[in-house]
Amino acid sequence: MKSFILLENLTFYANHGVFPQETAVGNVFIVNLKIQLDLSKAASTDDIEDTVSYADIYEDVKNEILIPSKLLEHAAKRIICRLKEKYTRIESVEVKISKRNPPIGGQVEFASVILID
């Protein structure tokens, strides 16, 4: 049986972007995570030691998303690498990063990238 932890709509203000004004002014970024790992033991024991802490994952994502990058792809890859290196129970990570109102010359609510590893 597959099992996942989902953390949805983690919202941060950060300074990612290709254009100088994007990195100077910043923007709102939304991060969604889908983390695959075996949760069967935690489901039986009711013990935090048998899973990964949502609070710890949040802090790891926050630490990475606040490091400026030109590309969302780069920030997403850093998040994946950090989580998989730190939490050996994790089998795979899907990260979606969305940038609110990207500067593309038209009305777009979000531009997003999804990386899966």
C-alpha atoms as a printed R data frame, in Angstrom:
    type eleno elety resid chain resno      x      y       z
1   ATOM     1    CA   MET     A     1  0.000  0.000   0.000
2   ATOM     2    CA   LYS     A     2  1.349  3.442  -0.918
3   ATOM     3    CA   SER     A     3  1.157  6.224   1.625
4   ATOM     4    CA   PHE     A     4  1.818  9.947   1.431
5   ATOM     5    CA   ILE     A     5  2.120 13.063   3.526
6   ATOM     6    CA   LEU     A     6  0.695 16.149   1.842
7   ATOM     7    CA   LEU     A     7  1.553 19.668   2.893
8   ATOM     8    CA   GLU     A     8 -0.579 22.086   0.952
9   ATOM     9    CA   ASN     A     9 -0.416 25.797   0.254
10  ATOM    10    CA   LEU     A    10  2.641 26.683   2.313
11  ATOM    11    CA   THR     A    11  2.838 30.412   1.659
12  ATOM    12    CA   PHE     A    12  6.045 32.434   1.700
13  ATOM    13    CA   TYR     A    13  7.230 35.861   0.638
14  ATOM    14    CA   ALA     A    14 10.547 35.451  -1.175
15  ATOM    15    CA   ASN     A    15 12.800 37.075  -3.771
16  ATOM    16    CA   HIS     A    16 12.981 34.697  -6.725
17  ATOM    17    CA   GLY     A    17 13.105 35.843 -10.317
18  ATOM    18    CA   VAL     A    18 15.115 36.494 -13.434
19  ATOM    19    CA   PHE     A    19 14.455 40.236 -13.521
20  ATOM    20    CA   PRO     A    20 16.180 42.595 -11.036
21  ATOM    21    CA   GLN     A    21 12.869 44.065  -9.872
22  ATOM    22    CA   GLU     A    22 11.577 40.582  -8.966
23  ATOM    23    CA   THR     A    23 14.517 39.936  -6.683
24  ATOM    24    CA   ALA     A    24 14.352 43.451  -5.208
25  ATOM    25    CA   VAL     A    25 10.602 43.590  -4.545
26  ATOM    26    CA   GLY     A    26  9.824 39.908  -3.988
27  ATOM    27    CA   ASN     A    27  6.563 38.043  -4.431
28  ATOM    28    CA   VAL     A    28  4.281 35.459  -2.869
29  ATOM    29    CA   PHE     A    29  5.176 31.817  -3.503
30  ATOM    30    CA   ILE     A    30  2.979 28.829  -2.723
31  ATOM    31    CA   VAL     A    31  4.601 25.433  -2.105
32  ATOM    32    CA   ASN     A    32  2.749 22.115  -2.211
33  ATOM    33    CA   LEU     A    33  4.440 18.857  -1.246
34  ATOM    34    CA   LYS     A    34  3.535 15.230  -1.780
35  ATOM    35    CA   ILE     A    35  5.923 13.011   0.135
36  ATOM    36    CA   GLN     A    36  5.818  9.250  -0.334
37  ATOM    37    CA   LEU     A    37  6.964  7.105   2.572
38  ATOM    38    CA   ASP     A    38  5.859  4.039   4.467
39  ATOM    39    CA   LEU     A    39  3.402  5.217   7.121
40  ATOM    40    CA   SER     A    40  2.207  1.763   8.177
41  ATOM    41    CA   LYS     A    41  4.293  1.632  11.357
42  ATOM    42    CA   ALA     A    42  3.256  5.128  12.445
43  ATOM    43    CA   ALA     A    43 -0.374  4.246  11.746
44  ATOM    44    CA   SER     A    44 -0.053  1.323  14.168
45  ATOM    45    CA   THR     A    45  2.156  2.812  16.880
46  ATOM    46    CA   ASP     A    46  0.812  6.398  16.985
47  ATOM    47    CA   ASP     A    47  4.429  7.480  17.558
48  ATOM    48    CA   ILE     A    48  6.014 10.515  15.868
49  ATOM    49    CA   GLU     A    49  9.330  8.643  15.746
50  ATOM    50    CA   ASP     A    50  7.813  6.328  13.114
51  ATOM    51    CA   THR     A    51  7.070  9.108  10.630
52  ATOM    52    CA   VAL     A    52  8.463 12.538   9.768
53  ATOM    53    CA   SER     A    53  7.381 15.709  11.542
54  ATOM    54    CA   TYR     A    54  5.262 18.101   9.472
55  ATOM    55    CA   ALA     A    55  6.731 20.976  11.487
56  ATOM    56    CA   ASP     A    56 10.290 19.918  10.658
57  ATOM    57    CA   ILE     A    57  9.459 19.565   6.967
58  ATOM    58    CA   TYR     A    58  7.854 23.012   6.983
59  ATOM    59    CA   GLU     A    59 11.014 24.547   8.471
60  ATOM    60    CA   ASP     A    60 13.195 22.794   5.890
61  ATOM    61    CA   VAL     A    61 11.024 24.066   3.035
62  ATOM    62    CA   LYS     A    62 10.999 27.568   4.534
63  ATOM    63    CA   ASN     A    63 14.798 27.604   4.813
64  ATOM    64    CA   GLU     A    64 15.185 26.633   1.148
65  ATOM    65    CA   ILE     A    65 12.430 28.798  -0.350
66  ATOM    66    CA   LEU     A    66 13.856 31.920   1.299
67  ATOM    67    CA   ILE     A    67 17.170 31.491  -0.556
68  ATOM    68    CA   PRO     A    68 16.803 33.592  -3.732
69  ATOM    69    CA   SER     A    69 16.923 31.745  -7.058
70  ATOM    70    CA   LYS     A    70 16.425 32.923 -10.604
71  ATOM    71    CA   LEU     A    71 14.294 29.886 -11.418
72  ATOM    72    CA   LEU     A    72 11.550 28.106  -9.494
73  ATOM    73    CA   GLU     A    73 12.967 24.865 -10.844
74  ATOM    74    CA   HIS     A    74 16.170 25.495  -8.892
75  ATOM    75    CA   ALA     A    75 14.321 26.194  -5.637
76  ATOM    76    CA   ALA     A    76 12.187 23.056  -6.109
77  ATOM    77    CA   LYS     A    77 15.247 20.878  -6.685
78  ATOM    78    CA   ARG     A    78 16.914 22.249  -3.550
79  ATOM    79    CA   ILE     A    79 13.803 21.415  -1.508
80  ATOM    80    CA   ILE     A    80 13.733 17.856  -2.856
81  ATOM    81    CA   CYS     A    81 17.428 17.310  -2.181
82  ATOM    82    CA   ARG     A    82 17.221 18.665   1.352
83  ATOM    83    CA   LEU     A    83 14.219 16.517   2.284
84  ATOM    84    CA   LYS     A    84 15.558 13.302   0.751
85  ATOM    85    CA   GLU     A    85 18.982 13.773   2.346
86  ATOM    86    CA   LYS     A    86 17.611 14.598   5.798
87  ATOM    87    CA   TYR     A    87 14.753 12.077   6.005
88  ATOM    88    CA   THR     A    88 15.897  8.660   4.845
89  ATOM    89    CA   ARG     A    89 12.345  7.271   5.169
90  ATOM    90    CA   ILE     A    90 11.214  9.397   2.236
91  ATOM    91    CA   GLU     A    91 10.857  7.381  -0.971
92  ATOM    92    CA   SER     A    92  9.898 10.232  -3.298
93  ATOM    93    CA   VAL     A    93  8.998 13.903  -3.178
94  ATOM    94    CA   GLU     A    94  6.779 15.916  -5.476
95  ATOM    95    CA   VAL     A    95  7.174 19.693  -5.141
96  ATOM    96    CA   LYS     A    96  4.979 22.288  -6.784
97  ATOM    97    CA   ILE     A    97  6.034 25.922  -6.477
98  ATOM    98    CA   SER     A    98  3.682 28.628  -7.698
99  ATOM    99    CA   LYS     A    99  4.538 32.289  -8.184
100 ATOM   100    CA   ARG     A   100  1.658 34.729  -7.765
101 ATOM   101    CA   ASN     A   101  1.121 37.285 -10.568
102 ATOM   102    CA   PRO     A   102  4.281 36.528 -12.561
103 ATOM   103    CA   PRO     A   103  5.594 39.387 -14.736
104 ATOM   104    CA   ILE     A   104  4.758 37.951 -18.154
105 ATOM   105    CA   GLY     A   105  2.902 40.857 -19.762
106 ATOM   106    CA   GLY     A   106 -0.605 39.526 -19.134
107 ATOM   107    CA   GLN     A   107 -3.036 38.601 -16.404
108 ATOM   108    CA   VAL     A   108 -1.975 35.256 -14.889
109 ATOM   109    CA   GLU     A   109 -2.818 34.337 -11.316
110 ATOM   110    CA   PHE     A   110  0.038 31.835 -10.890
111 ATOM   111    CA   ALA     A   111  2.960 30.363 -12.793
112 ATOM   112    CA   SER     A   112  4.015 26.973 -11.391
113 ATOM   113    CA   VAL     A   113  6.612 24.270 -11.744
114 ATOM   114    CA   ILE     A   114  6.375 20.681 -10.527
115 ATOM   115    CA   LEU     A   115  9.432 18.500  -9.903
116 ATOM   116    CA   ILE     A   116  9.214 14.846  -8.837
117 ATOM   117    CA   ASP     A   117 12.093 12.782  -7.550
